Structure formats: C-alpha cells, structure tokens
Amino acid sequence: MMRATSRRKPAIALLLGGAISQLAAALVAGGMAGCSLRGAVGSNDPAILVAPVVHGDFQLEVHATGELRSTHSVNVSAPPIGGGTLQIIRLLSTGAPVKAGQVVVAFDPSEQEYNLAQNRSDFQEAQEEITKARDDGAVQTAEDKTALLKAKFAVRQAQLKVSENELVSAIDAKKNVLALDQAKRALAQLQQDIQSHTASDQATIALDQQKLAKTRLAIAEAERNIANMQVRSPIDGLVVVSDNDQAFGGILFYGMTLPQFQAGDQVGPGTMVAQVIDIDHMELAGKIDQADRTDVREGDTVEIHVDSIPEATFTGQLTRVAGMASGGFFGPTSGAKVDVTVSFDHPDQRLRPGFSAHIVILGRRLQNVLTVPREAVFDLTGTPAVYVKRGSGFERRPVKISYLTDATAVISGLQPRTEVALVNPEQQSAGSAKPSAAAPVPGTGAAR
C-alpha cells in the first residue's frame, strides 16, 4: 500500500503542477489582456502581418473622374432667311464623320427657287423697260430737233419781215413785230420742252436702271439663299445632332426626352440643328475634393484612363484648377468639389466627346517623409494609432497623419524600418467574440 501510495504521489504532483501551469498561463494571458488597455498586446499569432515604416519621398496622387469634351466645335444652324420656317430634307446622324466642306444638313430650296425665277423675270422686264425708254427718248429727241429747226426758221423768217418794216405800212410793220415776238416765245417754249423731255427720259431710264439693279441684287440673294440651303461643315470632325425642343409644340416638362432633329422637321431661321466636334482638340473636365485643392497646381502631370479604351493609358497636363469649390443646390457643403480641366499631350482618333475617364493627378512630391500602409493605421476614439511590433507582442502608439490615401498614410512619430501590424492585434488576441478596440482610420485625402 505504501509503495502504491508512494507511486501515486508523483502523479498527484504532476497533476497539481499542470493545474498550476495552466492557472499561471491564464493569469499571464489575463495580465496581457489588461496590458492591452495600456498600449501593449501580447500575440504570437503568425497570421498577424507586419510592414516596415518606409522613409523617403512620396508622390501625392489625387484621383478623380471626368468626362471628355472638345475644345473646338462649330454650330450648324438654319440659314437666316426670312419668309417663315425651313424644312429639313437631309441631315447626317449623330456620330457621323464629316470633312471640311461636306454638307451636314440640307433644307428644301423650293421657295427660294421660285423667288429666283420671279426675280429673273423682273430683271428681264426691267431690261426691256430700259430699252423701250431709250427708244422712246430717241424718237422724242428726233421730234424735238425737227420742231426746234422749224421754230428757229420761224424766228428767222419773222426777223426778215421786221427788217422790211420801212417799206410797208405801219399796220403791217406792227404785225411783223408781233409775229417775231410770237416766234421767239414759241422757240423759247420749245427749248424748255426739249429740256423737260430730256430730263424726263433720263429720269425714266434711271428708275428702270434702279429696278434692274434691285432685281439683280434679288437674283444674287436668291442664288445665295439656295446655296445656303445646304449647310456645310467648315472643319473636320464628328456630327452631334441637337434636340428638337419644338417637337411637341414647344411644350416642355421636367424629365421628358426630346427627339433629335431629323429629315422632315420644320425649323426657324437661325435655329441650331447640329454641332461639328473637332476630335483633334480634346480635353477632360473633372472634379476633385476641395480638400485636395492645395495638393495640385496647374501644369501637373496627369494619367488618364478612359473607360471605353481600357487598353490604353493617356498622359496630359492639368491646365485649369478652379479658384473655388462648387456646392450643391443649397450652396457649398463639406462635400463640395473643385472643377479641373486636363489637356491631352497627344491627340488620339479613338477619343470621343462624352467618354468617361478616371484621372490620376501627380501632385506635389513630399520629401523625407515616413509612410506606412493605409491598413496599418487605426482610429482609437478619434486618435490615429499604429501597433508597433515589440518582441513577441505589439505596442499601441499614437501617430500624426499628414496625408492619407487609399493605400498609404504619411505619418510622423515613428522611426524608419519600425514594423507595424496590418491587422488589429487586440482583435486577434481577444477572438471573434470580443468587439474590436480599434477601427481603421476612415476617409482619404490630406489630413486637416
């Protein structure tokens, strides 16, 4: 029995020793859990990934989306011709390529062709009236010359009679004097009539010539209007047909879809029917967060990724940054955006207005800064912090964030090459049943 007892004592000791060891381990774990509230976390979990603090230069990148548009376009409008509406008889469709001088839209020229025929008839009539006036004037001039000769002869004959008054009686002499006066008055009246005839003929011809000039201008205008019935593009580009806001009689409702102009539609003079977009001069209009406004400047290099051309990456320059943010309907808010404009370094025939794109603006370059992966920074009750590896555990340390992107955080407060956890060690130590004590820092952009 004693041996048996003596043999059981070591077993009891082993059992007691194991229990004590487990109790000690539990106390140590409890102590470490308590220490986690003071900044230290003990964890030997190999699943906790770490990354070093990197010292060097950091290129700020501002990401945004935008839409392509042309910097050069021309309007294609109905010709400014009076007389009512014009009917479209031919119109290129949206997206159709067009060369300079090519017809984009054609209107019905029937009315102008009628006006041309009428003006040509009036022109011919005016020419005939001028010819007739000249002929009538020539006849009148001939008659006036004959009458003038007769009148002059009558005066001369009367003068000869008067010269014989000494040889005739006093009564006959008196008659001769009266006849001479009458002949002179007739000559003077005839000369006035001849002047009146000449002036009248010249006035008639002048009026007919004015009518001729007027009809000549009308003919030129009608010919020009007929030519303007075919509106040609002054540049190479793509056609974009405008919406017909008169399709429903001019009655518009919010949200309604308007059809584009098409053959058969009636338009008023001067109405814009389409545009020709020059695809050799494209730019991109986008918006960035107002918090990123100070990190970019005009002239910065931009990488452009067009959604419709995923296989290509374009480069450009930031040509314009708006001086103020544009807010919503009720004015600027915290989510206000700043308009930016980007030009392409090299034109590409694949680019089209309206294409959406993602842009990366390479802003200012930060020198001699510390960076860590974005997921290594956690927000503890409003204080950014990281978990620094210390031996087999981690120590929580607050840091100051100067810039934060989707992938990287620019920080201060640590030494280069310090290893930080990429997941929350406290959550790993506590298990899935315990809520996390630290959540990743939300938001992106420069820290303010």
C-alpha positions in Angstrom: 0.0 0.0 0.0 2.9 2.4 0.8 4.5 1.8 -2.5 1.3 2.3 -4.2 0.8 5.5 -2.2 4.4 6.5 -3.0 3.8 5.8 -6.6 0.7 8.0 -6.6 2.4 11.0 -5.1 4.4 11.8 -8.2 1.2 11.6 -10.2 -0.6 13.9 -7.9 2.3 16.3 -8.1 2.3 16.2 -11.8 -1.4 16.9 -11.8 -1.0 19.7 -9.4 1.9 21.1 -11.4 -0.1 21.0 -14.6 -3.0 22.8 -13.0 -0.7 25.4 -11.6 0.9 25.9 -15.0 -2.5 26.3 -16.7 -3.5 28.8 -14.0 -0.3 30.7 -14.4 -0.8 30.8 -18.2 -4.3 32.1 -17.7 -3.1 34.8 -15.3 -0.4 35.8 -17.8 -3.0 35.9 -20.6 -5.2 38.0 -18.3 -2.3 40.2 -17.5 -1.5 40.7 -21.2 -5.1 41.5 -21.9 -5.0 44.1 -19.1 -1.8 45.4 -20.6 -3.5 45.9 -23.9 -5.5 48.7 -22.4 -2.2 50.4 -21.5 -0.8 50.0 -25.1 0.9 46.6 -25.2 -0.6 43.5 -26.8 1.0 40.1 -26.5 0.4 37.9 -29.5 2.4 35.1 -31.1 -0.2 34.7 -33.9 1.8 34.3 -37.1 -1.3 35.4 -39.1 -0.7 39.0 -38.0 1.1 40.5 -40.9 3.5 43.4 -40.4 5.1 46.0 -42.6 8.0 48.3 -42.1 7.9 52.1 -41.8 9.4 53.5 -45.0 11.5 56.6 -45.1 11.8 58.5 -48.4 10.0 60.7 -50.9 6.3 60.3 -51.5 4.4 61.3 -54.6 0.9 62.7 -53.9 -1.8 61.4 -56.1 -5.2 62.9 -56.5 -7.8 60.6 -58.0 -10.9 61.8 -59.8 -13.3 61.1 -62.6 -14.2 63.3 -65.5 -15.8 63.5 -69.0 -14.2 64.2 -72.3 -15.2 67.2 -74.3 -13.9 69.1 -77.4 -12.3 72.4 -77.1 -13.2 73.4 -80.6 -16.7 73.0 -82.2 -18.9 74.9 -84.6 -22.6 75.2 -84.7 -24.6 74.1 -87.7 -27.7 76.4 -88.0 -30.5 77.0 -90.4 -29.7 79.9 -92.7 -31.1 83.3 -91.6 -33.7 83.6 -94.4 -36.9 85.5 -93.9 -40.2 84.2 -95.0 -41.1 81.5 -92.5 -39.9 78.1 -91.4 -37.5 75.8 -93.3 -37.9 72.1 -93.9 -35.0 69.7 -93.4 -34.7 67.3 -96.3 -31.4 65.7 -95.4 -29.4 65.5 -92.2 -26.3 63.5 -91.1 -26.8 61.4 -88.0 -25.0 61.8 -84.7 -21.5 60.4 -84.7 -21.1 60.6 -88.5 -17.6 61.7 -89.5 -17.5 64.8 -91.7 -14.9 66.6 -93.7 -14.5 70.4 -94.2 -16.8 71.5 -97.0 -19.1 68.5 -96.7 -22.9 69.1 -96.4 -24.2 68.4 -92.9 -27.9 69.4 -93.3 -29.9 70.4 -96.4 -33.2 72.4 -96.4 -35.9 72.5 -99.0 -35.0 75.2 -101.6 -38.4 75.2 -103.4 -39.4 78.7 -102.1 -36.0 80.2 -102.9 -36.0 78.7 -106.4 -39.5 80.3 -107.0 -38.1 83.6 -105.8 -35.1 83.2 -108.1 -37.4 82.6 -111.1 -39.6 85.6 -110.2 -36.6 87.8 -109.8 -35.1 86.8 -113.1 -38.5 87.6 -114.8 -38.5 91.0 -113.1 -34.9 91.5 -114.2 -35.8 90.8 -117.8 -38.8 93.1 -117.6 -36.6 95.9 -116.3 -34.1 95.4 -119.1 -37.0 95.7 -121.6 -38.3 98.8 -120.0 -34.9 100.4 -120.2 -34.7 99.5 -123.9 -38.1 100.9 -124.5 -37.4 104.1 -122.6 -34.2 104.7 -124.5 -36.0 104.1 -127.8 -38.9 106.5 -126.8 -36.3 109.0 -125.8 -34.5 108.7 -129.1 -37.8 109.3 -131.0 -38.7 112.2 -128.8 -35.2 113.7 -129.3 -35.6 113.4 -133.1 -39.0 115.1 -133.0 -37.7 117.9 -130.7 -34.8 118.5 -133.1 -37.2 118.8 -136.0 -39.5 121.2 -134.1 -36.5 123.2 -133.0 -35.4 123.7 -136.5 -38.9 124.8 -137.5 -39.1 127.2 -134.6 -35.7 128.7 -135.4 -36.7 129.1 -139.1 -39.9 130.8 -138.0 -37.9 133.3 -135.9 -35.5 133.9 -138.7 -38.4 134.4 -141.2 -40.1 136.8 -138.7 -36.8 138.8 -138.4 -36.6 139.2 -142.1 -40.2 140.5 -142.2 -39.4 143.0 -139.5 -36.4 144.2 -141.5 -38.8 145.3 -144.3 -41.0 147.4 -141.9 -39.7 150.6 -143.5 -41.1 149.6 -146.8 -44.5 148.6 -145.6 -47.3 150.3 -143.9 -47.4 150.9 -140.1 -50.0 148.3 -139.6 -48.1 145.6 -141.4 -44.9 146.7 -139.6 -46.8 146.2 -136.3 -47.9 142.8 -137.4 -44.4 141.8 -138.3 -43.1 142.8 -134.9 -45.9 140.8 -133.2 -45.1 137.8 -135.4 -41.4 138.0 -134.4 -42.3 138.1 -130.7 -44.6 135.2 -131.0 -41.9 133.2 -132.9 -39.3 133.9 -130.3 -41.7 132.9 -127.5 -42.5 129.6 -129.4 -38.8 128.9 -129.7 -38.1 129.6 -126.0 -41.1 127.3 -125.0 -39.9 124.6 -127.3 -36.4 124.7 -125.9 -37.8 124.4 -122.4 -39.9 121.5 -123.6 -36.9 119.8 -125.1 -35.0 120.2 -121.7 -38.1 118.7 -119.9 -38.2 115.8 -122.4 -34.6 115.1 -121.9 -34.8 115.2 -118.1 -37.9 113.0 -118.1 -36.3 110.4 -120.4 -33.2 110.4 -118.2 -35.3 110.0 -115.0 -37.3 107.2 -116.6 -34.2 105.3 -117.6 -32.7 105.9 -114.1 -35.7 104.4 -112.4 -35.6 101.5 -114.7 -31.9 101.0 -114.0 -32.6 101.1 -110.3 -35.3 98.5 -110.8 -32.8 96.5 -112.8 -30.1 96.8 -110.1 -32.7 95.8 -107.4 -33.7 92.7 -109.3 -30.1 91.9 -109.9 -29.5 92.0 -106.1 -32.6 89.9 -105.6 -31.3 87.3 -108.0 -28.0 87.2 -106.2 -29.7 86.9 -102.8 -32.0 84.1 -104.1 -29.0 82.3 -105.5 -27.1 82.7 -102.3 -30.1 81.5 -100.3 -30.4 78.4 -102.5 -26.7 77.8 -101.9 -27.2 78.3 -98.1 -29.9 75.7 -98.1 -27.0 73.2 -98.0 -25.1 73.9 -94.8 -21.5 72.7 -94.9 -19.0 72.0 -92.2 -16.1 74.4 -92.0 -13.9 71.8 -90.1 -13.2 68.1 -90.0 -15.0 66.3 -87.1 -18.0 64.4 -85.8 -21.6 65.5 -86.1 -23.8 65.8 -83.0 -27.4 66.4 -83.8 -29.3 68.8 -81.5 -32.5 68.0 -79.6 -35.7 69.4 -81.2 -37.3 71.4 -78.4 -40.2 72.2 -80.8 -41.1 68.5 -81.4 -44.1 68.8 -79.0 -45.2 72.3 -80.0 -42.7 73.9 -77.6 -44.4 72.4 -74.5 -41.7 71.0 -72.2 -41.9 69.0 -69.0 -39.2 68.2 -66.5 -37.6 64.8 -67.2 -39.1 64.4 -70.7 -36.9 63.1 -73.5 -36.7 65.2 -76.6 -36.0 63.7 -80.0 -33.2 64.8 -82.2 -33.8 66.8 -85.4 -34.5 64.6 -88.4 -35.5 64.9 -92.1 -38.9 66.4 -92.4 -38.8 68.7 -89.3 -39.6 72.4 -89.7 -37.1 74.8 -88.1 -37.0 78.6 -87.9 -34.2 80.6 -89.5 -31.1 80.6 -87.3 -32.1 77.5 -85.3 -29.1 75.4 -84.3 -29.6 71.9 -85.8 -26.3 70.2 -85.0 -22.7 70.7 -84.0 -19.5 69.5 -85.5 -17.0 68.5 -82.9 -13.3 68.7 -83.6 -11.9 65.4 -82.1 -8.3 66.6 -82.7 -8.6 69.1 -79.8 -10.0 67.2 -76.8 -9.8 67.9 -73.1 -11.2 66.4 -69.9 -13.4 68.1 -67.4 -13.4 66.6 -63.9 -13.9 67.4 -60.2 -11.7 66.8 -57.2 -12.4 67.1 -53.5 -11.9 70.5 -52.1 -9.5 69.0 -49.5 -7.2 68.1 -52.4 -7.2 71.6 -53.9 -3.9 72.6 -52.2 -2.1 69.4 -53.4 -2.3 70.1 -57.1 -1.4 73.0 -59.3 -1.7 73.9 -63.0 0.9 72.1 -65.0 0.9 68.9 -63.0 1.2 65.7 -65.0 -2.0 63.6 -65.2 -2.5 60.0 -66.1 -5.8 59.4 -67.9 -7.6 56.1 -68.1 -10.6 56.2 -70.5 -13.3 53.7 -69.6 -14.1 53.0 -73.3 -10.4 52.4 -74.1 -9.2 50.2 -71.2 -6.1 49.0 -73.1 -4.6 52.5 -73.3 -3.2 54.9 -70.8 -3.0 58.6 -71.8 -1.0 61.4 -70.4 -1.8 65.1 -70.1 -1.4 68.3 -68.2 -3.6 69.9 -65.6 -4.5 73.2 -67.4 -7.0 74.7 -65.1 -7.9 74.4 -61.4 -11.0 76.4 -60.3 -10.4 79.0 -57.6 -13.4 78.0 -55.6 -15.5 74.9 -54.9 -18.9 74.4 -56.3 -21.5 73.1 -53.9 -24.9 71.6 -54.2 -28.3 73.1 -54.7 -28.2 74.9 -51.4 -24.6 76.2 -51.7 -21.2 74.8 -50.7 -21.0 71.9 -48.3 -18.4 69.7 -46.9 -18.6 67.5 -50.0 -18.1 70.4 -52.4 -16.0 69.8 -55.5 -13.4 71.8 -57.4 -13.6 71.8 -61.2 -10.4 70.9 -63.0 -9.5 70.7 -66.7 -7.0 68.4 -68.2 -5.4 68.6 -71.7 -4.1 65.6 -73.6 -0.4 65.5 -74.6 -1.1 63.7 -77.8 -4.4 63.6 -79.8 -6.0 60.2 -80.5 -8.7 59.5 -83.0 -10.3 57.0 -80.6 -11.2 59.7 -78.2 -14.8 60.9 -78.3 -16.8 63.6 -76.5 -18.8 62.2 -73.6 -16.4 59.4 -72.8 -15.9 59.0 -69.1 -12.4 58.6 -67.6 -10.5 58.1 -64.4 -7.6 60.5 -63.8 -4.7 60.4 -61.5 -3.1 63.8 -60.9 0.5 63.6 -59.8 0.6 66.4 -57.4 3.4 67.8 -55.2 6.1 65.5 -54.1 6.8 65.1 -50.3 10.4 64.6 -49.4 11.9 62.8 -46.4 8.7 61.5 -45.0 7.6 58.3 -43.3 4.9 56.2 -44.8 3.0 53.0 -43.8 0.3 51.0 -45.5 -3.1 52.5 -45.1 -4.5 49.5 -43.3 -1.8 49.8 -40.6 -3.4 53.0 -39.1 -6.3 52.6 -36.7 -8.6 55.2 -35.2 -8.9 54.9 -31.4 -11.5 57.2 -30.0 -10.5 59.8 -32.6 -6.8 59.4 -32.2 -4.9 57.7 -35.0 -2.5 55.0 -33.9 -0.5 52.0 -35.1 0.6 48.8 -33.4 4.4 48.5 -33.3 5.9 45.1 -33.0 7.8 44.6 -29.7 9.4 41.1 -29.3 6.5 38.6 -29.5 3.8 41.3 -29.0 2.7 44.7 -30.2 2.6 48.1 -28.6 0.0 50.7 -29.5 1.4 54.1 -30.4 -0.3 57.3 -31.4 0.8 58.8 -34.7 0.2 62.1 -36.6 -1.2 61.7 -40.1 -0.2 64.4 -42.6 -1.6 62.8 -45.6 -3.8 59.8 -46.2 -4.6 58.0 -49.5 -6.5 54.8 -50.3 -3.2 52.8 -50.0 -0.7 54.8 -48.0 -0.6 57.0 -44.9 2.1 59.7 -44.4 2.8 59.8 -40.7 5.2 61.1 -38.1 6.1 59.8 -34.6 7.9 56.6 -35.5 11.4 55.5 -36.6 12.2 54.2 -40.1 12.1 50.4 -40.5 9.8 50.0 -37.5 7.5 47.1 -38.1 3.7 47.8 -37.6 0.8 45.4 -37.7 -1.5 45.4 -40.7 -4.4 44.0 -38.6 -5.7 44.8 -35.2 -3.7 42.6 -32.7 -6.2 43.3 -30.0 -9.0 41.8 -32.1 -6.8 38.9 -32.9 -5.9 38.3 -29.2 -9.5 38.7 -28.0 -11.1 36.5 -30.6 -14.2 36.9 -32.7 -16.4 37.1 -29.6 -14.8 40.3 -28.3 -15.5 43.6 -30.2 -12.6 45.4 -31.8 -11.0 48.1 -29.8 -9.6 49.9 -32.9 -11.2 50.5 -36.3 -9.3 51.5 -39.4 -9.0 55.2 -40.0 -11.8 56.3 -42.3 -11.7 58.6 -45.3 -8.9 59.6 -47.7 -7.2 62.8 -48.6 -4.9 65.2 -46.8 -5.2 65.4 -43.1 -6.5 68.8 -41.9 
